[in-house]
Amino acid sequence: MSSAEPNSPSPLTGVEDRSQPENGPGIDQQTPAPRRAGRDPLVRTLIALCVLLTVIIAFLGGVWTERELVDRLGGPVDAGRLNEVAGLLDAEYYRGPTDDAEQAAFDERLEQGALVGLAEGAGDPYTSYLPPEDAAPLTEQLSGQYGGIGITVQQREGALAIVQVLAGGPAEAAGLRPDDLLIAVDGYDLTGATTEDAGVRIRGEVGTTVTLVVLRAGLVEPLTVPVERRQLDAPVVTYVLDPATRIGQIRVTGFTGVTTRQLDEALARARADGATGLVLDLRGNGGGSVTAAQEMIGRFVPATLGPALYETVGRAGDSDDVQSLPVLNPVDGIVSDLPLVVLVDAGTASASEIVAASLSDYGRATVMGTPTFGKGSVQRVHTFEDESILRVTIAEWLTPDRQRLEGVGVAVGVVVGAGEPDGTDDQLTAAIALLRSGGTSAADFGW
């Protein structure tokens, strides 16, 4: 649930308090003259009518106040109309529920659908409401962790083959091996299934058990292997050293809760390997956490140079103010000074565009590839008690040189098309060639 902003007006602000003290203005405080007994019944009748009128006024005032509270606390949407439409659907929809179980499911669908539509009504592609079942993958993606068993699976001649088993992971402990062919997961036949189908069924709540059936070369009968799911880090950073050129290739597929740690591990390996330059590959990286982006920038430039980016303040058209978000350097203070090329393409978006643009603005890296996606808006994520999520666009990002990214993308310093159909990576080849020629910044800032 969302909370009210500090110093927000009371729900009753603007409601005038017309009550008066018991002996308020207009009441004669002198002792009244004695009345004739014959007028007492009339006085009592008038008093009774006044009391009744007071009760009626108080009742109507209470109803008005209640509606005022509902309107003020409930937001800009007519909740009465929403309930009226829901009631009509419940009463009249031809394929509506016929028993209590169906009724509960029907009511839940109406509520979740209304919330989805409410967010869509903002007219912004990045402002959205995700019901619990749709929000789970996003939550997992942002955290960078999931409940799994530690295997990598690929399609191989129409079958799903295990190609990698995480060392020390639950799959290894259960005896699974590379080249095992997946036949079934929890009784579900994987014949013709995709890797995504298998992944959805293998992943699950930490501590639960998934049962795999696999075929192994040299064995006649399939093996049934129960594996307990554990919390694992999704691999979002990979590092490879080209031994011929001594250039390290760091590929980052997302900005999550584990990206910075995995990047630090990759940079430590590059230092140990004696790498002479780095290719930071952000192609196909759709973004994620802006904090992880600030930390990535901080692995290549010192915070003393300036901000990682700017964020607009106020609604569009209302304010030109911006606030700066700092570069976040590592605790150990080690900032890489190796020559750097950043690879981008049309799939490079959001946080990955922030990194590429910032490193370019500071002259720290050459940006190479093709034009990026151009997503420069900021979303705030609200998580509710049922694990549903509301994402709301709250601002726009600007580069350190205060250039817009929304609908524009990152300025690509060296445009290189994608690889040939034979699988040749022309962009990576060009990046390595540029680094070998010394044609990019070596980050000699004198610090």
Beta strands, then each sheet from edge to edge (+ up, - down):
strand 1: 128-130
strand 2: 145-148
strand 3: 151-156
strand 4: 159-165
strand 5: 181-185
strand 6: 188-189
strand 7: 209-215
strand 8: 223-228
strand 9: 230-233
strand 10: 237-242
strand 11: 247-252
strand 12: 277-281
strand 13: 307-312
strand 14: 322-326
strand 15: 340-344
strand 16: 366-369
strand 17: 377-383
strand 18: 389-398
strand 19: 414-415
sheet 1: 1+ 18- 13+ 14-
sheet 2: 1+ 18- 17+
sheet 3: 2+ 9-
sheet 4: 3+ 4- 5+ 6-
sheet 5: 3+ 4- 5+ 7- 8+
sheet 6: 10+ 11- 12- 15- 16- 19-
end
